[in-house]
Amino acid sequence: MRSPQSLRNGDNTPSPLPRIFHSTLSVQKLRRFNSLILVFRVAAFCFSLASSVFMLTNSRGSRSPHWYDFDAFRFVFAANAIVAIYSLFEMGVSVWEISKGTTFFPEILQVWFDFGHDQVFAYLVLSADSAGTALVKTLRDSDTCTANNAFCVQSDISVALGFAGFLFLGLSSLLSGFKVVCFIIYGSRFHL
């Protein structure tokens, strides 16, 4: 073990820790992997934002039902809006990581932050869209959809877009889970 005094005096003995060099090919693999995560995050953002907008604009006048009159539809709107905001933040983090080659937060924090939030928000949007699906099915069995079919169609579209957002957030979660496993095994977010 080298003492602080020997470091000041210019002792050039080799370090006991190996130096890690990354080849150009492994850097390209990492950039491609991060680009794939970015594509999934962009898709999750687009679908979640579209779902929120479809639910927010789902009102046809004073005599038709409003989305905010139903708890499940409020849950669909809120969950998809939260996922859209989270995905927007994660898109920025992904662009940072691709362009700078480092993580936005310290590596251990970034790996667990991404994985944990991907999991929580994926389950949040899945439960919201499941509740929305059950409510739309109930409304189809009642007179609401026969009197105002456009309301039910737009609700169906919003819920379907939310499920698509869940799909891409789930794929992002799988890739961030891969980063966690690599970090646990190799000490780095991506095995090079």
Backbone hydrogen bonds in HBPLUS format (Angstrom, degrees):
<---DONOR---> <-ACCEPTOR-->    atom                        ^
c    i                          cat <-CA-CA->   ^        H-A-AA   ^      H-
h    n   atom  resd res      DA  || num        DHA   H-A  angle D-A-AA Bond
n    s   type  num  typ     dist DA aas  dist angle  dist       angle   num
A0006-SER N   A0003-SER O   3.12 MM   3  5.32 120.2  2.50 100.4 114.0     1
A0007-LEU N   A0003-SER O   3.22 MM   4  6.59 146.7  2.34 147.1 156.4     2
A0008-ARG N   A0004-PRO O   3.15 MM   4  6.44 149.6  2.25 142.6 149.8     3
A0009-ASN N   A0005-GLN O   3.05 MM   4  6.28 145.6  2.17 144.9 154.5     4
A0011-ASP N   A0006-SER O   2.94 MM   5  5.28 164.1  1.97 168.0 163.0     5
A0010-GLY N   A0007-LEU O   3.42 MM   3  5.42 163.4  2.45 100.0 104.1     6
A0027-VAL N   A0023-SER O   3.12 MM   4  6.39 153.5  2.19 148.6 155.9     7
A0028-GLN N   A0024-THR O   3.00 MM   4  6.21 150.6  2.09 143.5 151.6     8
A0029-LYS N   A0025-LEU O   2.98 MM   4  6.28 148.5  2.08 143.4 152.1     9
A0030-LEU N   A0026-SER O   3.01 MM   4  6.23 158.4  2.06 144.7 149.7    10
A0031-ARG N   A0027-VAL O   2.96 MM   4  6.19 157.9  2.01 146.1 152.2    11
A0032-ARG N   A0028-GLN O   2.88 MM   4  6.05 154.9  1.94 146.2 153.2    12
A0033-PHE N   A0029-LYS O   2.86 MM   4  6.06 156.0  1.91 149.1 155.9    13
A0034-ASN N   A0030-LEU O   2.92 MM   4  6.13 163.9  1.94 151.3 155.4    14
A0035-SER N   A0031-ARG O   2.88 MM   4  6.03 142.3  2.02 139.0 149.9    15
A0036-LEU N   A0032-ARG O   2.99 MM   4  6.24 147.0  2.10 143.3 151.3    16
A0037-ILE N   A0033-PHE O   3.10 MM   4  6.47 155.3  2.16 146.9 153.4    17
A0038-LEU N   A0034-ASN O   2.96 MM   4  6.18 152.2  2.04 140.3 148.2    18
A0039-VAL N   A0035-SER O   2.94 MM   4  6.24 152.1  2.02 145.7 152.6    19
A0040-PHE N   A0036-LEU O   3.09 MM   4  6.41 160.2  2.13 149.9 154.3    20
A0041-ARG N   A0037-ILE O   2.91 MM   4  6.17 152.6  1.99 149.1 157.4    21
A0042-VAL N   A0038-LEU O   2.86 MM   4  6.08 154.8  1.92 151.1 157.7    22
A0043-ALA N   A0039-VAL O   3.00 MM   4  6.22 161.1  2.04 148.3 153.4    23
A0044-ALA N   A0040-PHE O   2.91 MM   4  6.12 158.5  1.96 145.2 151.3    24
A0045-PHE N   A0041-ARG O   2.91 MM   4  6.06 156.8  1.97 144.4 150.9    25
A0046-CYS N   A0042-VAL O   2.91 MM   4  6.16 165.8  1.93 152.7 156.2    26
A0047-PHE N   A0043-ALA O   3.00 MM   4  6.16 173.7  2.00 156.9 158.2    27
A0048-SER N   A0044-ALA O   2.98 MM   4  5.94 160.5  2.02 145.5 151.7    28
A0049-LEU N   A0045-PHE O   2.87 MM   4  5.90 161.4  1.90 151.4 157.1    29
A0050-ALA N   A0046-CYS O   2.93 MM   4  6.02 160.1  1.97 145.4 151.5    30
A0051-SER N   A0047-PHE O   2.92 MM   4  6.05 153.9  1.99 142.9 150.1    31
A0052-SER N   A0048-SER O   2.98 MM   4  6.20 157.3  2.03 145.5 151.3    32
A0053-VAL N   A0049-LEU O   2.91 MM   4  6.16 160.7  1.95 152.6 157.9    33
A0054-PHE N   A0050-ALA O   2.88 MM   4  6.04 162.6  1.92 150.3 155.1    34
A0055-MET N   A0051-SER O   3.02 MM   4  6.20 155.2  2.09 144.7 151.3    35
A0056-LEU N   A0052-SER O   2.85 MM   4  5.98 156.3  1.90 147.5 154.9    36
A0057-THR N   A0053-VAL O   3.01 MM   4  6.13 148.9  2.11 148.6 155.0    37
A0058-ASN N   A0055-MET O   3.25 MM   3  5.13 162.1  2.28 107.0 108.3    38
A0069-ASP N   A0066-HIS O   3.11 MM   3  5.54 162.9  2.14 112.8 117.9    39
A0070-PHE N   A0067-TRP O   3.23 MM   3  5.84 168.9  2.25 117.1 120.4    40
A0074-ARG N   A0070-PHE O   3.11 MM   4  6.46 149.9  2.21 149.8 158.8    41
A0075-PHE N   A0071-ASP O   2.94 MM   4  6.22 150.7  2.03 148.8 157.3    42
A0076-VAL N   A0072-ALA O   2.91 MM   4  6.21 152.2  1.98 144.1 151.7    43
A0077-PHE N   A0073-PHE O   2.97 MM   4  6.17 164.1  2.00 145.2 149.1    44
A0078-ALA N   A0074-ARG O   2.92 MM   4  6.09 171.3  1.93 150.4 153.1    45
A0079-ALA N   A0075-PHE O   2.89 MM   4  5.91 169.1  1.90 152.0 155.7    46
A0080-ASN N   A0076-VAL O   3.07 MM   4  6.08 165.4  2.09 147.0 151.6    47
A0081-ALA N   A0077-PHE O   2.94 MM   4  6.04 151.8  2.02 148.2 156.6    48
A0082-ILE N   A0078-ALA O   2.93 MM   4  6.12 158.6  1.98 150.2 155.7    49
A0083-VAL N   A0079-ALA O   2.97 MM   4  6.20 160.7  2.00 148.8 154.2    50
A0084-ALA N   A0080-ASN O   2.91 MM   4  6.04 149.3  2.01 140.0 148.5    51
A0085-ILE N   A0081-ALA O   3.04 MM   4  6.29 158.7  2.08 148.0 152.9    52
A0086-TYR N   A0082-ILE O   2.92 MM   4  6.15 163.3  1.95 151.8 156.9    53
A0087-SER N   A0083-VAL O   2.80 MM   4  5.89 160.0  1.84 146.6 152.6    54
A0088-LEU N   A0084-ALA O   2.95 MM   4  6.11 148.3  2.05 142.1 150.6    55
A0089-PHE N   A0085-ILE O   3.07 MM   4  6.38 158.9  2.12 148.4 153.2    56
A0090-GLU N   A0086-TYR O   2.91 MM   4  6.19 164.0  1.93 153.6 158.1    57
A0091-MET N   A0087-SER O   2.80 MM   4  5.96 140.3  1.96 141.2 152.0    58
A0092-GLY N   A0088-LEU O   3.18 MM   4  6.49 156.5  2.24 145.7 150.6    59
A0093-VAL N   A0089-PHE O   3.02 MM   4  6.40 153.0  2.09 146.9 155.0    60
A0094-SER N   A0090-GLU O   2.84 MM   4  6.01 153.0  1.92 143.3 150.5    61
A0095-VAL N   A0091-MET O   2.91 MM   4  6.17 158.5  1.96 151.0 156.5    62
A0096-TRP N   A0092-GLY O   2.95 MM   4  6.15 155.7  2.01 144.6 151.6    63
A0097-GLU N   A0093-VAL O   2.91 MM   4  6.17 158.2  1.96 146.7 152.4    64
A0098-ILE N   A0094-SER O   2.89 MM   4  6.12 154.9  1.96 149.4 156.1    65
A0099-SER N   A0095-VAL O   2.89 MM   4  6.00 166.2  1.91 151.3 155.5    66
A0100-LYS N   A0096-TRP O   2.80 MM   4  5.73 166.7  1.82 154.0 158.6    67
A0101-GLY N   A0097-GLU O   2.94 MM   4  5.08 139.1  2.11 120.7 131.6    68
A0109-LEU N   A0106-PRO O   3.00 MM   3  5.42 115.4  2.43 110.4 125.9    69
A0110-GLN N   A0106-PRO O   2.84 MM   4  6.01 161.2  1.87 160.6 166.8    70
A0111-VAL N   A0107-GLU O   2.99 MM   4  6.11 165.0  2.01 154.8 157.7    71
A0112-TRP N   A0108-ILE O   3.31 MM   4  6.43 170.9  2.32 144.8 147.2    72
A0113-PHE N   A0109-LEU O   2.80 MM   4  5.78 153.1  1.88 148.0 156.9    73
A0114-ASP N   A0110-GLN O   2.97 MM   4  6.00 170.8  1.98 149.2 151.4    74
A0115-PHE N   A0111-VAL O   3.17 MM   4  6.32 169.9  2.19 146.2 149.4    75
A0116-GLY N   A0112-TRP O   2.89 MM   4  5.81 165.9  1.91 146.2 151.0    76
A0117-HIS N   A0113-PHE O   3.01 MM   4  5.97 167.2  2.03 149.1 153.4    77
A0118-ASP N   A0114-ASP O   2.91 MM   4  5.89 154.7  1.97 145.4 153.3    78
A0119-GLN N   A0115-PHE O   3.04 MM   4  6.20 160.8  2.08 148.7 153.5    79
A0120-VAL N   A0116-GLY O   3.01 MM   4  6.25 171.3  2.02 153.4 155.5    80
A0121-PHE N   A0117-HIS O   2.93 MM   4  5.91 170.8  1.94 151.0 154.1    81
A0122-ALA N   A0118-ASP O   2.95 MM   4  5.87 146.0  2.06 138.9 148.5    82
A0123-TYR N   A0119-GLN O   3.07 MM   4  6.28 164.8  2.09 153.2 156.4    83
A0124-LEU N   A0120-VAL O   2.94 MM   4  6.13 146.6  2.05 142.6 153.0    84
A0125-VAL N   A0121-PHE O   3.01 MM   4  6.13 168.2  2.02 146.3 148.0    85
A0126-LEU N   A0122-ALA O   2.97 MM   4  6.09 150.7  2.06 143.0 152.0    86
A0127-SER N   A0123-TYR O   2.98 MM   4  6.05 161.5  2.01 144.2 148.5    87
A0128-ALA N   A0124-LEU O   3.01 MM   4  6.21 157.6  2.06 147.5 154.2    88
A0129-ASP N   A0125-VAL O   2.95 MM   4  6.01 165.3  1.98 144.9 149.1    89
A0130-SER N   A0126-LEU O   2.97 MM   4  6.07 144.3  2.10 141.0 151.1    90
A0131-ALA N   A0127-SER O   3.01 MM   4  6.20 155.3  2.07 144.1 150.1    91
A0132-GLY N   A0128-ALA O   2.91 MM   4  6.20 153.3  1.98 146.6 154.8    92
A0133-THR N   A0129-ASP O   2.90 MM   4  6.03 148.0  2.00 138.2 146.4    93
A0134-ALA N   A0130-SER O   3.07 MM   4  6.33 158.9  2.12 146.9 151.6    94
A0135-LEU N   A0131-ALA O   3.05 MM   4  6.30 155.0  2.11 146.1 152.8    95
A0136-VAL N   A0132-GLY O   2.94 MM   4  6.14 159.5  1.98 148.5 154.0    96
A0137-LYS N   A0133-THR O   2.98 MM   4  6.19 159.1  2.03 148.9 154.7    97
A0138-THR N   A0134-ALA O   3.01 MM   4  6.24 154.6  2.08 142.9 149.9    98
A0139-LEU N   A0135-LEU O   2.83 MM   4  6.10 157.7  1.88 151.6 157.8    99
A0140-ARG N   A0136-VAL O   2.89 MM   4  6.10 146.6  2.00 145.9 154.9   100
A0141-ASP N   A0137-LYS O   3.23 MM   4  6.49 141.3  2.39 140.6 149.6   101
A0141-ASP N   A0138-THR O   3.20 MM   3  5.25 128.1  2.49  95.5 108.4   102
A0142-SER N   A0139-LEU O   3.17 MM   3  5.09 142.4  2.32  94.4 105.3   103
A0147-ALA N   A0143-ASP O   3.06 MM   4  6.13 155.1  2.12 151.7 157.1   104
A0148-ASN N   A0144-THR O   3.01 MM   4  6.05 152.3  2.09 142.1 150.2   105
A0153-VAL N   A0149-ASN O   2.97 MM   4  6.22 158.2  2.01 155.6 162.5   106
A0154-GLN N   A0150-ALA O   2.96 MM   4  6.06 165.8  1.98 148.2 151.9   107
A0155-SER N   A0151-PHE O   3.02 MM   4  6.17 146.8  2.13 139.0 148.7   108
A0156-ASP N   A0152-CYS O   2.87 MM   4  6.09 154.6  1.93 145.0 151.8   109
A0157-ILE N   A0153-VAL O   2.94 MM   4  6.26 157.8  1.99 149.7 155.5   110
A0158-SER N   A0154-GLN O   2.98 MM   4  6.16 160.3  2.02 144.8 149.9   111
A0159-VAL N   A0155-SER O   3.00 MM   4  6.22 162.9  2.03 151.5 155.6   112
A0160-ALA N   A0156-ASP O   2.89 MM   4  6.08 160.5  1.93 151.3 157.2   113
A0161-LEU N   A0157-ILE O   2.89 MM   4  6.09 160.7  1.93 152.8 157.7   114
A0162-GLY N   A0158-SER O   3.01 MM   4  6.23 147.7  2.12 140.8 150.0   115
A0163-PHE N   A0159-VAL O   2.97 MM   4  6.34 148.8  2.07 147.6 155.6   116
A0164-ALA N   A0160-ALA O   3.03 MM   4  6.37 151.0  2.12 146.3 154.3   117
A0165-GLY N   A0161-LEU O   2.93 MM   4  6.24 152.1  2.01 145.0 152.7   118
A0166-PHE N   A0162-GLY O   2.91 MM   4  6.21 148.8  2.01 143.1 152.0   119
A0167-LEU N   A0163-PHE O   2.95 MM   4  6.25 150.8  2.04 144.4 151.8   120
A0168-PHE N   A0164-ALA O   3.18 MM   4  6.55 160.5  2.22 152.5 155.1   121
A0169-LEU N   A0165-GLY O   2.93 MM   4  6.10 151.7  2.01 146.8 155.7   122
A0170-GLY N   A0166-PHE O   2.73 MM   4  5.87 149.4  1.82 149.2 157.9   123
A0171-LEU N   A0167-LEU O   3.01 MM   4  6.33 147.7  2.11 142.4 150.9   124
A0172-SER N   A0168-PHE O   3.00 MM   4  6.22 153.7  2.07 140.1 147.2   125
A0173-SER N   A0169-LEU O   2.88 MM   4  6.10 145.0  2.01 139.2 149.4   126
A0174-LEU N   A0170-GLY O   2.98 MM   4  6.32 144.9  2.10 142.7 151.5   127
A0175-LEU N   A0171-LEU O   3.16 MM   4  6.49 158.4  2.21 147.5 152.2   128
A0176-SER N   A0172-SER O   2.87 MM   4  6.13 155.4  1.93 149.1 156.6   129
A0177-GLY N   A0173-SER O   2.82 MM   4  5.93 141.8  1.96 139.7 150.5   130
A0178-PHE N   A0174-LEU O   2.97 MM   4  6.28 141.5  2.12 139.0 149.2   131
A0179-LYS N   A0175-LEU O   3.07 MM   4  6.44 146.9  2.19 140.1 148.5   132
A0180-VAL N   A0176-SER O   3.04 MM   4  6.36 148.7  2.14 140.2 148.2   133
A0181-VAL N   A0177-GLY O   3.00 MM   4  6.28 163.2  2.02 150.4 154.0   134
A0182-CYS N   A0178-PHE O   2.94 MM   4  6.16 163.5  1.97 149.7 154.5   135
A0183-PHE N   A0179-LYS O   2.88 MM   4  6.04 152.1  1.95 143.5 151.7   136
A0184-ILE N   A0180-VAL O   2.90 MM   4  6.17 155.1  1.96 151.5 158.1   137
A0185-ILE N   A0181-VAL O   2.93 MM   4  6.13 163.4  1.95 154.0 158.4   138
A0186-TYR N   A0182-CYS O   2.72 MM   4  5.53 159.2  1.76 148.0 154.7   139
A0187-GLY N   A0183-PHE O   2.90 MM   4  4.46 135.9  2.10 113.1 122.9   140
